Amino acid sequence: MNLPLNVVDRVLTSVIEIAINIIRGRQPSPGPGQGWSSWESLGGTIVGAPAVSSWQPNRLDVFARGTDNALYHIWWDGSRWSSWENLGGVLTSPPGAVSWGPNRIDVFVRGTDNALYHKWWDGSRWSDWENLGGTLTSGPAASSRRSNQLDVFVRGTNNRLYKKTWNGSRWEDWEDLGGNLNSAPAAVSWGPNRIDVFARGQNNDLIHKWWSGNQWSDWESLGGTLTSAPTVSSRRPNHLDVFVRGAGNRLFKRTWNGSRWDSWESIGGNLTSAPAAVSWGPNRTDVFARGQNNDLIHIYQGR
């Protein structure tokens, strides 16, 4: 066909490389779906799933347990990623994190006595750790319905969901919300009287419970086959994006669009932990997880 020899060489080389990879079982994992970035590595060596919060547009704070079981922190300031920062402590679970206002971050972990511990950034410094008690059988999750309000969720004894609330002046007693959880919970609030909580159920499905402003719903199953705890973010009122690790260690998403649940969507990747997600704007979602090299990996949708 009168093609230059160098073009023929490149085509044949590509065909041979593809054939060899297929024979060796090294087909590339599915890439991100429409509108998603490619995965990037942010380095580090982390144990278990990360946690992420955002206290203003284009700001991200990511937390993870290190190999020495201390809490580590890395952040995006709008133009670049920081180096990793050691915040101490002795963790026995992945952390949970949330922000209820500009320059405020609250982080929660399980300690060596299986109690809930809390550390916060007040805009100028990190607090010491405080012990909030309880008996945790998973890592915690945190959400905020309004400024100076925190709701922390954990799996406790008998695999039940428990909640502890900071009401603006004091920590309330633990509340038993029942259920039969097969993972740590995930939680988010999209309004001052709304909380949505998710977990993996006993059938490895996604289960969901919500606070409507005056009462808790029953648990509902949203299907799927999860291989990790879920995570959830909200881009706008009455909108939820739930992310899980599913078949093939890929990232999957299921969205509540305001009137119904969309079908599951595969976003690809190769995760070795549960994901963590946050949204800092109506068209932006960031997802993090541990990668194949135990590093922190990141993907995002929107601008």
C-alpha positions in Angstrom: 0.0 0.0 0.0 3.1 2.2 -0.4 3.2 2.9 3.4 6.6 4.1 4.7 8.6 1.3 6.4 8.8 3.2 9.6 5.0 3.4 9.9 4.7 -0.3 9.1 7.3 -1.0 11.8 5.4 1.0 14.4 2.1 -0.7 13.6 3.6 -4.2 13.7 5.4 -3.4 17.0 2.2 -2.2 18.6 0.3 -5.3 17.5 3.1 -7.6 18.9 3.1 -5.7 22.2 -0.7 -6.0 22.5 -0.6 -9.7 21.7 2.2 -10.4 24.2 0.2 -8.5 27.0 -2.9 -10.5 26.2 -1.0 -13.8 26.4 0.5 -12.8 29.7 -2.9 -11.7 31.1 -1.8 -8.1 31.4 -4.7 -6.4 29.7 -4.9 -2.8 30.9 -7.7 -2.2 33.5 -10.6 -0.1 32.2 -9.9 3.6 32.1 -12.0 6.4 33.7 -15.4 7.1 32.3 -16.5 10.3 30.6 -15.4 13.4 32.3 -13.0 11.8 34.8 -9.3 12.5 34.9 -6.7 9.8 34.7 -5.5 8.4 38.0 -2.5 10.1 39.6 -0.2 8.9 42.4 0.4 11.3 45.3 3.1 9.1 46.8 3.3 8.1 50.4 3.0 4.6 52.0 -0.4 4.3 53.6 -2.2 1.6 55.6 -5.8 1.1 54.7 -8.2 3.7 53.2 -7.6 7.4 53.2 -10.1 10.2 54.3 -10.7 13.6 52.7 -12.4 16.8 53.5 -12.7 20.3 51.9 -13.2 23.6 53.7 -13.3 25.9 50.6 -13.4 25.6 46.8 -10.2 24.2 45.3 -9.0 23.0 48.8 -8.5 19.4 49.7 -7.1 17.8 52.9 -6.4 14.1 52.8 -5.6 11.9 55.8 -4.2 8.4 56.1 -2.7 6.0 58.5 1.0 5.5 58.0 3.1 2.3 58.4 4.0 3.5 62.0 0.2 3.8 62.7 0.4 7.6 63.0 -1.9 10.0 61.2 -0.5 11.6 58.1 -1.9 14.6 56.2 -1.4 16.0 52.7 -3.2 18.9 51.2 -4.0 20.7 47.9 -3.9 24.5 48.4 -5.3 25.4 45.0 -2.1 25.3 43.0 0.1 22.4 44.4 0.2 19.4 46.7 2.1 19.8 50.0 4.5 17.3 51.4 3.2 14.7 53.9 2.8 15.9 57.5 2.9 13.6 60.5 0.1 14.4 63.0 1.0 11.7 65.5 -1.4 9.4 67.3 -1.6 5.6 67.3 -4.4 4.5 64.9 -6.0 1.1 64.6 -8.4 2.1 61.8 -8.6 4.3 58.7 -9.5 7.9 59.7 -12.6 9.9 59.0 -12.6 13.6 58.3 -15.1 16.5 57.7 -15.1 20.3 57.6 -17.9 22.5 58.9 -16.5 25.9 57.9 -13.6 27.8 56.4 -10.2 26.8 57.9 -11.8 24.1 60.1 -11.2 20.3 59.9 -12.2 17.6 62.3 -10.5 14.2 62.1 -11.6 11.0 63.9 -9.9 7.6 64.4 -10.1 4.4 66.4 -7.4 4.2 69.1 -5.6 1.2 70.6 -8.3 0.8 73.2 -11.0 0.7 70.4 -12.4 4.1 71.5 -13.1 7.1 69.3 -10.4 9.8 69.2 -10.7 13.3 67.8 -8.3 15.9 66.6 -9.1 19.2 64.9 -7.6 22.2 63.0 -8.9 25.5 64.3 -7.4 27.7 61.6 -4.0 28.2 63.3 -3.0 24.9 65.0 -3.9 21.3 65.5 -5.4 20.3 68.8 -4.3 17.4 71.0 -6.2 14.2 70.7 -9.3 13.8 72.8 -10.9 10.5 73.8 -14.7 10.3 73.0 -15.2 6.8 74.3 -17.2 4.0 72.7 -16.2 0.6 71.5 -15.6 0.7 67.7 -15.4 -2.3 65.4 -14.5 -0.2 62.4 -13.1 3.1 61.4 -15.4 6.2 61.9 -17.2 8.4 59.4 -18.2 12.1 60.0 -20.6 14.5 58.5 -21.7 18.1 59.4 -25.3 19.5 59.0 -24.4 23.1 59.9 -21.6 25.2 61.3 -20.2 23.8 64.6 -22.3 20.6 64.3 -20.7 17.2 63.9 -22.3 13.7 63.6 -19.8 10.8 63.9 -20.9 7.3 62.9 -19.2 4.0 63.7 -19.8 0.3 63.6 -20.0 -0.9 67.2 -20.8 -4.1 69.1 -23.0 -6.6 67.3 -22.2 -4.8 64.0 -24.8 -2.1 64.7 -24.5 1.6 63.6 -23.8 4.1 66.4 -23.8 7.9 66.3 -22.2 10.5 68.5 -23.2 14.2 67.9 -21.4 17.5 68.8 -24.4 19.9 69.1 -22.4 23.1 69.2 -21.7 23.1 73.0 -21.2 19.5 74.1 -20.9 15.9 72.9 -24.2 14.0 73.3 -24.4 10.3 74.4 -24.0 7.5 71.9 -27.2 6.6 70.0 -27.8 3.1 68.7 -29.2 3.2 65.1 -29.3 -0.6 64.6 -28.5 -2.4 61.4 -26.1 -5.2 60.6 -23.0 -3.7 59.0 -20.3 -5.6 57.2 -18.0 -2.6 56.9 -17.2 0.9 58.3 -20.0 3.4 57.6 -19.9 6.4 55.3 -21.8 9.6 55.9 -22.6 13.0 54.3 -25.0 15.9 54.8 -26.5 18.0 51.9 -28.6 20.3 54.1 -29.1 21.4 57.7 -31.6 18.7 58.5 -30.4 15.8 56.3 -27.9 13.0 56.8 -27.3 10.0 54.6 -25.4 7.0 55.9 -24.2 4.0 53.8 -22.4 0.8 54.6 -21.8 -2.7 53.1 -24.5 -5.1 54.2 -24.2 -8.8 55.1 -24.8 -9.7 51.5 -22.0 -7.4 50.4 -24.6 -5.0 49.0 -24.8 -1.3 49.5 -27.2 -0.4 52.3 -28.5 3.1 53.1 -30.2 4.9 56.0 -31.1 8.6 56.2 -32.2 11.3 58.7 -35.1 13.4 57.2 -35.0 16.1 59.8 -37.3 14.4 62.3 -36.7 10.7 62.1 -34.4 8.0 60.8 -35.6 5.8 57.8 -35.3 2.1 57.8 -32.3 0.5 56.0 -32.7 0.0 52.2 -30.5 -2.1 49.9 -29.1 -0.5 46.8 -27.6 -3.7 45.4 -24.2 -4.1 44.0 -21.3 -6.4 45.2 -18.9 -4.4 47.3 -15.4 -5.5 48.2 -14.8 -2.5 50.6 -16.6 0.0 52.7 -18.4 2.7 50.6 -17.8 6.5 50.6 -20.2 9.3 49.7 -20.1 12.9 48.6 -22.7 15.5 47.6 -22.3 18.1 44.9 -25.5 19.9 45.6 -28.7 19.6 47.7 -30.6 16.3 47.0 -27.7 14.8 45.1 -25.5 11.9 46.2 -22.5 10.1 44.7 -21.7 6.8 46.4 -18.3 5.2 45.5 -17.3 1.6 46.3 -14.6 -0.8 45.3 -16.2 -3.6 43.3 -15.3 -6.5 41.0 -11.7 -6.4 39.7 -10.7 -3.9 42.4 -12.3 -1.2 40.2 -14.0 2.0 41.4 -17.8 2.0 40.9 -20.2 4.8 41.4 -24.0 5.0 42.0 -25.7 8.4 41.9 -29.0 9.7 43.4 -29.9 12.4 40.9 -32.7 14.0 43.0 -35.5 11.7 42.0 -34.0 8.2 41.5 -30.9 6.1 41.8 -28.9 5.8 38.5 -27.4 2.5 37.5 -23.9 1.5 38.7 -21.1 3.1 36.7 -17.5 1.6 36.4 -14.7 4.2 36.7 -11.9 1.7 36.5 -8.6 1.8 38.4 -7.0 -0.8 40.6 -7.7 0.0 44.3 -6.3 -1.8 47.3 -8.5 0.0 49.8 -11.9 1.5 50.2 -12.2 4.9 48.4 -12.7 8.3 49.9 -14.6 11.1 48.2 -15.5 14.8 48.6 -17.0 17.6 46.5 -16.0 21.2 46.8 -18.4 22.6 44.2 -21.6 21.7 42.2 -19.5 20.3 39.4 -16.5 18.8 41.1 -15.8 15.5 42.8 -12.4 14.1 44.0 -11.9 10.5 44.9 -8.8 8.9 46.6 -7.8 5.4 47.5 -4.7 3.3 48.2 -3.0 2.1 45.0 -1.1 -1.1 44.1 2.1 0.3 45.5 0.4 1.3 48.8 0.6 4.9 47.6 -2.2 7.5 47.6 -4.0 7.6 44.3 -6.4 10.3 43.1 -9.0 10.9 40.3 -11.4 13.7 39.8 -14.4 14.8 37.8 -15.2 18.4 36.8 -13.4 21.7 37.3 
